[in-house]
């Protein structure tokens, strides 16, 4: 049994992108992948000689199979020896795909990922604090031709260098900060509950959990929503949130994500709800159903740990956790996103038939009837 692995050869931290550029020296041999707001504000002046692809030129949603095929076509027209990806999870996931795809389409890559080998360098720099993608071998794709999101995984998609730069998160809108950090919180919880978890991965997962929940408390206690005090406290904690996201990525790369992600992919795939927000829509609903099936073991450890951070009784832990998160990211019922009653059995069937890579990581097994029950309760 593998106890621990860390994909990136090195993890770096710099206060400013200028410090990164001074050490990594972007050149004409580098392909920069980013988005316009990040590239224009931060990157252009430090990588003027590097060709670039900006994902928002290809679409405004999370990466789809059609978008990625268009990116791959353009990337093949540009010779490069290294990719520098600067962006959120979507940017980093697309960069991983570009790095390993060669002449393949995204569908070919997904179907034959084991046959692909990376021949270029890969540097991943997150501009959100959620996916932990800079540490993982996983890329999430919205497969529009199948109507759901899917993940692909290969050791070839591990970065050579993961780089943490708090400056790049300072301009995040509050909603993006909340949804991305929520994704990291779900990563940490799912990874510690996974049957694949080890003492090493739980160490990182629980550390991430404490940093995120404690950070949420500090931010929400600093001042009302939209206040200068709250924003100042958030920016003061950006390095902590980056590290927490990094820890959570390290943890779930072995522990794996599970039912929260598998169910949320249905909401994100059809109704284009941001990934962290769709995770939150499912989060405690999944945990409460785990508890109905099995209330002892690691979930009891988790609940006690969270109750200690929140200062509440274990019996109230999910209610108190939701009350805290709602101050940053109000939870919505599924119907508020446009989901219909007719969607629910279709979603449940797709979870069981297309998401077994994730569902096998559940704390306890969930069948189609149980998944439908969860969707129905959250509706």
Secondary structure, DSSP 4 states (H G I P E B T S, - for coil): -------SSEEEEESSHHHHHHHH---TTEEEEE-HHHIIIIIGGG-TTSEEEEGGGT-SSS-BHHHHHHHHHHHTTS--SEEEEEESHHHHHHHHHHHHHTT--HHHHHHTGGG----SEEEEEESSSS--GGG-SEEEEEETTTTEEEEEE-GGGS-SEEEEEGGGGTT--HHHHHHHHHHHHHHHHHHHHSTT--HHHHHHHHHHHHHHHHHHHHHHHHSSTT-HHHHHHHHHTHHHHHHHHHHHHHHHHHH---HHHHHHHHHHHHH---HHHHHHHHHHHHHHHHHHH--STHHHHHHHHHHHHHTS-GGGHHHHHHHHHHTTS----GGGGT--HHHHHHHHHHHHHH-HHHHTTSSS---HHHHHHHHHHH-
